């Protein structure tokens, strides 16, 4: 009887240690500005939803890591990464030469182009050239901001979030908004009275996951996970799902 009790105790300890080992996944802390539908938003239940959120869950799972998402304002998202507040960021962020001076990026995972959003009854704007001298809203610091700022005599209105930029247009306080095309299609789909205008010759932009400079081990781990998701078709399926919804 004593021998049986002793063996049972040993087995319980082994199972407990094994269970603790299985639960001890490394945590991946990820910053995101959850105001950019359909890439990242927070639903009515408080859950992070959108393409980037689905993709990041796939990446973390493939890399064998436990995901912890953190909602960060756009203006502070790169400084927060550089300060070590989180391990990486994903926020529909275009890989640019300027941003690469501050942080590193993974392999690209999604591509977009800039687009214009106007009121449905607007007959005066049919392309980027028609924005000359007009009032245009953007989310501050985005590539939409960068694109619009280069247009001659344009009057810029910059906002902390893209929904605020769209609302200014809806309030008749601007002529147009400029943003990533999938975001534009999503806004028009959800908001009556708007339409999307494609920008002829707009350059393709690639999104990447941002990683703090010097954290080469994490960068390699994320790139390996992205490569796996590309090869097994899961990334392509996710892209198709969201692009078909526009």
Secondary structure, DSSP 8 states (H G I E B T S, - for coil): -HHHHHHHHHHHHHHHHHHHHHH--EEEEEEE--EETTTEEE-TTS-EESHHHHHHHHHHHHHTEEEEEEE--GGGHHHHHHTTSSSEE-SS-B--HHHHTTSEE-S--EEE-EEEEEETT--S-SSGGGGTT-EEEEETTSHHHHHHHTSTT-EEEEESSHHHHHHHHHTTS-SEEEEEHHHHHHHHHHSTTEEEEE-TT---EEE--EE-TT-HHHHHHHHHHHHHHHHTSHHHHHHHHHHHT-
